[in-house]
Each structure stands twice: as structure tokens, then as C-alpha cells.
Amino acid sequence: MKGDAFDPNCPTRLILDRIGDKWSVLVVLSLAGGPRRFTQLRDMIGGVTPKVLTQTLRTMERDGLLTRTVFAEVPPRVEYALTPLGRSLQKPIKAITDWAEENVGAVLSARETHAVSP
């Protein structure tokens, strides 16, 4: 099945919402090095509340982008890892992240110029 992102009823838009969400992007980047625990993800991402991170992880798991593995230990250990589908997002997300990091100065400068324009 192939979608049409310009069709307002196309499910492609749901996927674009997921991969366009900053927290999802940062989770994919954080899991690029392998499985991580919740606190590791929270610490790596920074600025995300536990509630929002939990919601993001649950949605990404539901969408097939990551797995949640619970280890029978005391206390229980939970790890999150990208699925093959989630790993397929690494390259495009990395490209967008690289672009953002390279161009942040120009964007901030444009915003500043725009703010002072009459």
C-alpha cells in the first residue's frame, strides 16, 4: 500500500506526525547505539518529562518502531530497542538532524531579522 500525504484522509499523515514529533526523533537518535533503559533515554534526551517520554515510547511501540523488553529481575529491568522498521528511520532522521545542527545559526538569525522588521 502506498499513501498520498497530500490527501487529508491518508494514514500517511499519522506516520508523518509520529516521525515529525521531536520526542520520537530524539528517541530514535538515542536508541541508535543499541537498547537503553527508560532513565538512560530520559537523561540522554533531556527536557522530556517522564509522562511524555512514556507516552512517546508506548506510541512508538504500538507503531512497530521499537520493542519494550521486560527482564524478570528484582527490581524489573525494562529496555527499549529499535525494530528493523525503527532502524530504517535512522538515516533520514540523522540527515535532518545534521541539517538542523548545521543551519541553526542561519535560522535563528532569520528569526531575529524577522522579529525586528517593520
N, C-alpha and C positions, 0 to 999 in steps of 0.2 A: 504494500500500500504506500502510495506517495501522496503527500499532502500539498496543500496550496496555502502558504502562510498569509496570503492576501485575502483569503476567504474568511470572513469573520466567524464562520461556524466550523472551521477546520481545527481538529485537535492539535495540529502543529503549533498553534498559538499557546497551548498549555505547556508544551515542551519548551518553547522559547521563554515562557515565563519562568520555568524551572531553571534552565541553564543561564538565564539572564539575571537571576537573583544573586546579589553579591555574596550571600552566605553560601549558596550552593557552589559558586565559583571558588570560593576560598576553601571549602571542604574538599573539592576535587584537587586543588593545588596541595592541600595539606596531606592528602592521602596518596600523593604521587610517590612518596618514598616507602610506601607499604602501610600495613594495618596500624591503626592508632586507637588508643583508648579515648573515652569522652573527654577526660581532663586534658589530655595531650592536645586534642583538637581545639578545645576551648582556649588553652594557653597559646597555641600557635596562631590561631585566628585573631584573638584579642578583640575586645569591644563587643563581643556577642554575649547575650545573656544565656544562661543555661536553658531557659524556656524556649527561646528562639532556636538555639542550636538543636535541642531535642526535636522540635517541630521540623526543622530542616532535614535532620537525619532520618526521621520517620518518613517524610515525603520522598526523599531520595531512595530510601529502601523500597518503598511502595512502587516507585517508578523504575526499579531494577538497576539503579546506578550504583548502589552499594549493598554490602551484606553486613549484618549485625550478628556476631558470633558470641554466645554466652558460654563461658567456661565454668564448669562445676567446681568452683573453688570457694573457700571462705576467706574473705568476702568474695562474692561472684565477680569475675572479671569479664568485661564486655569489650570486644574490639570491633572496629568498623574497617572495612576494606572495600576498595572499588571492585566492581564486577567488570567483566570484559567490556560491557556497554559503557560503564563509567570511565574506564581507562581510555575508551575511544574519544572521550571529551578532552583528554589532557592536551593534545596537540592544539586544537582550536582555542582552548582557554588560555594556554600558555602564550599563543600568538597575540591574543587580545590583551593579556596582562603585560606582555613585553611592550606592546604599542602604548598602553596606558602609562607605563613607567617612563618610556622614552618621551612622551608628549605631555606629561602632566604640567610642565612649566609653561608650554605654549597655551594650553587650555586655561590655566589659572591666569595667565597674562591677558588672554582674550576676555575672560570674565571680568577682570579688573577694568579693562578698557571699556567694556560694555556698560559697566556699572556707573562710570563717570561720564558717559556720553550724554549730551543734552537731549 
